[in-house]
Amino acid sequence: MKIHLLGGFLGSGKTTAILSAIRILEDRAIKAGPITNEQGVRLVDADLFRHFGVAGREVTNGCFCCNYQDLDNQIQSLLETEQPEIIFAESVGSCTDIVATVLKPLSLFRPDTQVTLSVFADALLLYMLLVESAELFSDQVRYIYFKQLEEARILIINKVDLLNPGQLRDLKKVFREKYGNRIIQYQNSRDEDSVRRWLKQLDKVSSLLIPESLEIDYYTYGAGEAKLAWVDQEIEIESESGGASLGAVDLIRTILHKVTARKYAIGHLKFLLNGKNKISFTASSPPTFSFKTHPSDSANLLLNARVQTEPEILLQLISESVREEEKRSKIRIRLNSVSAFRPGYPSPAHRIG
């Protein structure tokens, strides 16, 4: 059995890569399943897997390293009920030090399992940080971002379709200078051939060649996580004129506009509309909406927001957006089951140096 861990910053496209990989493996009659991870309790990505009929598990209320026993329990549950040959375990995007706290413990406690780690990075965000030296995030958040890259043996530079040829050439040059001793793959996870190359690379990696553990300052790491506000919210929209889904999209636009207008750095803003349409934004992604809405009297919107600000400020911004859209679009919006917080100080269950 193989467990492929995925690390990398918020919004780097890990979920899209897993979905593509599972489809490819399914065509080869190889069963695979995901385990998603979040600091909160309600995940857009977990709901999206369910929508596509992919049986998986979740580790919530903290990262894999702090909830190691829960991770192990979910692995065992998935093995007993679904019997996958491969498990993709997607770590929360604010987590690092995965080699010491997850990969090595799994290799130790599950010696018959091959464990790998791929770290994903959004190509455009990486270009902005490395080539343009953009200061999008605080120093502590940047510390987490670059520690994630540092500990990887396999680095997936994802969403390369967002770069023009000149940007990609410049990024490759700078990246090769800084991380040339890694296995580096430039990937578009919506392209099956690209994902097949990643899967082929994973097959080559031996568990015997375990990466070195990071040297890491947990004080700075914890401070970086605390810079990010986590808000998870279920939103119900009702319209007597059939405009509920359109009103939901307008609400998304308003929330995004308010966040960017105040120059709050976005880790990710994820929305799941009616359980099937995912709309996602990051600090680098262009605001595009690639689906059509249909007339409906009601709509459901699930929001996962990870933004560099105070949780209370982010909640207020969402409330302001709701009031504006109710007035403008003549719809009714109800906010349900809100969760707003900062991640707690990272305290791994195991750490093998």
Secondary structure, 3 states (H helix, E strand, C coil): CEEEEEEECCCCCHHHHHHHHHHHHHHCCCCEEEEEECCCCCCHHHHHHHHCCCCCEEECCCCCCCCHHHHHHHHHHHHHHHCCCEEEEECCCCCCCHHHHHHHHHHHHCCCCEEEEEEEEEHHHHHHHHCCCCCCCCHHHHHHHHHHHHCCCEEEEECHHHCCHHHHHHHHHHHHHHHCCCEEEECCCCCHHHHHHHHHHHHHCCCCCCCCCCCCCHHHHHHHHHCCEEEEEEEEEECCCCEHHHHHHHHHHHHHHHHHHCCCCEEEEEEEECCCEEEEECCCCCCCCCCCCCCECEEEEEEEEEECCCHHHHHHHHHHHHHHHHHHHCCEEEEEEEEEECCCCCCCCCCCC
